[in-house]
Amino acid sequence: MTKHIVLIHGAFAGPWCMEDYAGFFRDRGWTVHTPALRYHDADPKAEPDPGLTDTSVADYANDIAELLQGLDSKPVILGHAIAGVV
C-alpha cells in the first residue's frame, strides 16, 4: 500500500511553496501530491486570476476530495492557512 501525503498550499501561494516539504517526504518514501488550488496555478508574480472572486472554500474542498478519491489508500493531509479549512 502506498503512503500518500497531500500538501495543500494557502491563499496567495501555489504548489511551489510546498517544494521543501515535498522533498522531505519523498526522501522518506512517501508519494507526494501538491495540487494547486483552483486558480492558483499561475506565476506567483502574475496578477490574481479573476476567477478567484467566484470561488469558495467549498469549491476547493470539492476539488481536493476528487483528488483523494483517486488514491489507493487514505492519505495524510497537510494544509497551510486556508488549506487547513479545506
Secondary structure, DSSP 4 states (H G I P E B T S, - for coil): ---EEEEE--TT--GGGGHHHHHHHHTTT-EEE-PPPTT--S-TTSPPPGGGGG--HHHHHHHHHHHHHTSSSPPEEEE-THHHH-
